[in-house]
């Protein structure tokens, strides 16, 4: 009997779209956000296409996008 191979995913922290890690996509085709390959907190691979939080450290993946938006808002463009 063959062992099941674990599949890893990239997830968009903005819209939660998931693609298999084997895909060549690096940016979300819905909104252009860079896809996360692993938890930004602990580096654990994403093992579920439905994950919203890291299974190892509990970090919310959307926090990565919120932090980037906060920095952009503070820097200003004018």
C-alpha positions as a Python dict, from the first residue, in 0.01 Angstrom:
ca = {
    (1, 'X'): (0, 0, 0),
    (2, 'X'): (135, 343, -96),
    (3, 'X'): (180, 612, 166),
    (4, 'X'): (-6, 935, 102),
    (5, 'X'): (225, 1226, 19),
    (6, 'X'): (168, 1541, 218),
    (7, 'X'): (60, 1833, -1),
    (8, 'X'): (161, 2188, 86),
    (9, 'X'): (-10, 2508, -23),
    (10, 'X'): (44, 2876, -86),
    (11, 'X'): (-231, 3099, 53),
    (12, 'X'): (-329, 3455, -25),
    (13, 'X'): (-336, 3640, 307),
    (14, 'X'): (-587, 3890, 163),
    (15, 'X'): (-859, 3670, 6),
    (16, 'X'): (-760, 3321, 134),
    (17, 'X'): (-725, 3171, -215),
    (18, 'X'): (-505, 2860, -200),
    (19, 'X'): (-291, 2694, -466),
    (20, 'X'): (-70, 2384, -436),
    (21, 'X'): (293, 2464, -358),
    (22, 'X'): (388, 2276, -675),
    (23, 'X'): (211, 2546, -879),
    (24, 'X'): (426, 2815, -1040),
    (25, 'X'): (195, 3091, -908),
    (26, 'X'): (362, 3332, -665),
    (27, 'X'): (95, 3605, -666),
    (28, 'X'): (-281, 3580, -619),
    (29, 'X'): (-468, 3597, -947),
    (30, 'X'): (-766, 3752, -763),
    (31, 'X'): (-595, 4055, -612),
    (32, 'X'): (-221, 4050, -687),
    (33, 'X'): (-109, 3987, -328),
    (34, 'X'): (208, 3777, -284),
    (35, 'X'): (112, 3428, -171),
    (36, 'X'): (241, 3293, 161),
    (37, 'X'): (438, 2968, 130),
    (38, 'X'): (478, 2920, 503),
    (39, 'X'): (372, 3078, 828),
    (40, 'X'): (542, 3418, 865),
    (41, 'X'): (562, 3357, 1240),
    (42, 'X'): (727, 3016, 1269),
    (43, 'X'): (800, 2903, 913),
    (44, 'X'): (571, 2598, 922),
    (45, 'X'): (447, 2484, 580),
    (46, 'X'): (76, 2533, 508),
    (47, 'X'): (-86, 2189, 493),
    (48, 'X'): (-451, 2281, 433),
    (49, 'X'): (-605, 2489, 154),
    (50, 'X'): (-860, 2609, 413),
    (51, 'X'): (-609, 2722, 676),
    (52, 'X'): (-660, 3070, 822),
    (53, 'X'): (-428, 3017, 1118),
    (54, 'X'): (-97, 2835, 1157),
    (55, 'X'): (-138, 2487, 1301),
    (56, 'X'): (195, 2513, 1482),
    (57, 'X'): (202, 2862, 1638),
    (58, 'X'): (-156, 2987, 1590),
    (59, 'X'): (-65, 3301, 1395),
    (60, 'X'): (-342, 3439, 1175),
    (61, 'X'): (-226, 3454, 813),
    (62, 'X'): (-433, 3769, 741),
    (63, 'X'): (-222, 3957, 999),
    (64, 'X'): (58, 3961, 742),
    (65, 'X'): (-158, 4164, 503),
    (66, 'X'): (-285, 4395, 777),
    (67, 'X'): (72, 4474, 884),
    (68, 'X'): (169, 4562, 526),
    (69, 'X'): (-140, 4783, 485),
    (70, 'X'): (-61, 4963, 812),
    (71, 'X'): (296, 5035, 698),
    (72, 'X'): (175, 5166, 361),
    (73, 'X'): (-78, 5392, 534),
    (74, 'X'): (183, 5537, 769),
    (75, 'X'): (431, 5610, 492),
    (76, 'X'): (183, 5807, 287),
    (77, 'X'): (211, 5882, -79),
    (78, 'X'): (179, 6259, -74),
}
